[in-house]
Structure formats: structure tokens, C-alpha cells
Amino acid sequence: MAMAAVVAPSSSSSSSSSHLRQALPLKSPPLSRNFHLPQSFRPRRLLASTTIRAVAVEQESRAQLGPNEYVDVFACPVCYEPLIRKGPSGFNLAAIYRSGFKCANCNKTYSSKDNYLDLTVTAGMKSYTEAMPMGTELFRSPLVSFLYERGWRQSFDRSGFPGPDEEFKMAQEYFKPAEGGLLVDVSCGSGLFSRKFAKSGTYSKVVALDFSENMLRQSYDFIKAEGTISDANLALVRADVSRLPFASGSVDAVHAGAALHCWPAPSNAISEICRVLRSGGIFVGTTFLRYTSSTPVIARPLRQQFLARYNYFIEEEIEDLCKSCGLTNYTMKVQRSFIMFSAQKP
Ligand SMILES: C[S@@+](CC[C@H](N)C(=O)[O-])C[C@H]1O[C@@H](n2cnc3c(N)ncnc32)[C@H](O)[C@@H]1O
């Protein structure tokens, strides 16, 4: 069933978190008459499909959402219908932690765990555990998550990564058309860039998203330690890049730092990124290249043999991936094995 996008109530609720975490009684979700699209759905950016959807939703607006219930930016990872949120308003860690989310279509509920909102398909499952490939599992380790910003990430500089400050500046240039919108930092790790995006004040909302529970816990600790960004427009979300919890065409910018080579199926991930981006939305990613045009021809077979299995690509493959998934205006900057690429949703 289609859901309306309804602006969050302006004042915070004083309800207790235990009350808010109760399953939401929303079998036939009632909808508000006051329809507004969320900030990231600003009119100049609307896709035709989004407009049609909003109209369809408006036609269903006979009933009303309950007190403190509204539709936020998150969608069900199973069916992609926008989730109904119940709880205090505000796009910040505390308010999201105290909110419950429900898909009226699947009747599934989602809530926060350890300060991040779990929007994986497996959230809440009791018996089933999904084993992911090495590139994903490695970063779920508490030790790797702890070490990540304490030396691991810094070691990327040896391969040509210009360092977080410069990478952030480069990404911000590409993201100019997305200013003021919703940015999702996919595979955020310990939140190195999410914190910079949130602190920049450039975006109305920043979602730090990763599959690793421990990376998200580490992100939370770093956010708390910095103090100043806890109340920024920032959310911590657990999700699989191949199943992004956002409605189609609802995201202005997607950043994926040093992540493409870690994803189980890069083509599924980039298709998914293309799905959630709105028309004109920007995708910026960085990764390690297997070799570049300046790598001596004699060294290539060796790099080919050892690095292909780690999903290290060559420049042309990344461009091919982006284009085949429907993205356009591909550009890139290369420095030794480092590549930053950008592409746009038509
Ligand atoms: C090398 S870290 C990059 C962290 C950060 N973006 C940066 O620029 O330093 C790669 C991240 O990809 C995440 N990742 C791996 N597989 C994933 C998946 N299927 N969905 C979402 N994130 C995934 C890992 O948990 C890890 O945090």
C-alpha cells in the first residue's frame, strides 16, 4: 500500500522509549490530510514517478496517522515502502533511538539497537544468521572496527589516497548539485566521512550507513567524543548496500569511500544506489585500482592475478559498472592506485 510523506511534528514527544518501542498498531495505516514531501523531495527535484506516487497517496488520505506518527526518509528493506515512524521528531541520534518504525505493507517493525537503527532484512530475526563474503565479514570484527581509524585507514595513503581532508574536499566539489539535500554515506565504516558531511552543514540530513554492527558502534563513540555533532542532522543505520532502505528517487547524494572493493556484488550495489538517487542526484566513490594506465605492462599480470579476486578494478570497469547501472556523466581522478569517481542519475 502506498504511504504518504508527512512532515514530522515540530515538537518532541515526552513518551518513554519503552512505550515508543512497542509494535505500532498500524495494520491499516491511517494517513494525515496535511501532505508535504520531506525536504529531500523538494519540488524542483521530483521525479515523475514520485509525483504520481504522492498523488496516489493523497487519494488514500481519508484516515489519519496516530499521534507522533509520520513518514520519514527510511523505507522498508523488504518492499521499499516508506516506513511509518512513531516517536519524537528530529533527525538525530537520540530522537531516532527513541522511535519505532513500521512497514504497513509487510507489517514488519524496525528499531534501534546499540544506538543504530537496524534496517537490514534480517533485523529482528531470531534463528537465522546470514554469513556474508569476506569483504563484508572482515569489517564486522570488533578489532578491525577499533583499528580502522587508528592506523588502518591512514595506511591507504601509501596507495595514493590523498587523506581524509583532501578526499572530503574533492567529494564536496562533486556534491555541489546535492547541497541542502539528503546524503547517504554508504559503507561509512567508523563514520570518518559521515562526521565531516554532518559537520559541514551542507546537507539537510546525513545517513551514516554500514553493514557492520561494530563499525556503527565505533561511529557512535566517535560522534559522542566529538560532542558537537550529536545533534546535527545525522542518523546511524545498519543496512546492506544491495538492499538500501530508501524509496526510489528519494536520495540526493550517495558517498561510498573505499568501499566498492569490499562489496559482495558491486553491480547489485551500484544498481541499488542508482535506484535510490533522485534525478540529478550524485554518486561519489573511491577505491583501489588493480592497475592504472601508468602501471608498467610487465607488472600488470601479477597485479591482475592477485588483486582481481579482491574486487580491485581497473578504471574502465568502474565506468562500465556505473554506465550499465544507468548512471551518466562519469568522471574520475586517479593518483597511483587511488581512484575517486563520480556519476549522476539522469
Ligand atoms: C574499507 S571500509 C570504508 C570505510 C569508510 N567509508 C572510509 O572511507 O574509510 C569498507 C566498509 O564497507 C562496509 N561493507 C562491506 N560490505 C558491506 C555491505 N554489504 N553493505 C554495507 N556495507 C558494507 C564494511 O563494513 C566497511 O565498514
The ligand as a Gaussian input file, in Angstrom:
#p B3LYP/6-31G(d) Opt

LIG

0 1
 C       37.288000      -0.071000       3.952000
 S       35.829000       0.339000       4.836000
 C       35.486000       2.003000       4.281000
 C       35.063000       2.916000       5.403000
 C       34.919000       4.392000       5.056000
 N       33.882000       4.622000       4.098000
 C       36.191000       5.018000       4.571000
 O       36.174000       5.737000       3.553000
 O       37.211000       4.825000       5.219000
 C       34.642000      -0.595000       3.950000
 C       33.292000      -0.655000       4.642000
 O       32.376000      -1.344000       3.796000
 C       31.442000      -1.985000       4.640000
 N       30.700000      -3.019000       3.904000
 C       31.172000      -4.193000       3.447000
 N       30.177000      -4.906000       2.894000
 C       29.037000      -4.154000       3.001000
 C       27.687000      -4.358000       2.629000
 N       27.282000      -5.489000       2.038000
 N       26.794000      -3.376000       2.881000
 C       27.190000      -2.237000       3.509000
 N       28.456000      -2.001000       3.884000
 C       29.383000      -2.946000       3.645000
 C       32.315000      -2.541000       5.732000
 O       31.580000      -2.879000       6.892000
 C       33.313000      -1.414000       5.958000
 O       32.919000      -0.588000       7.005000

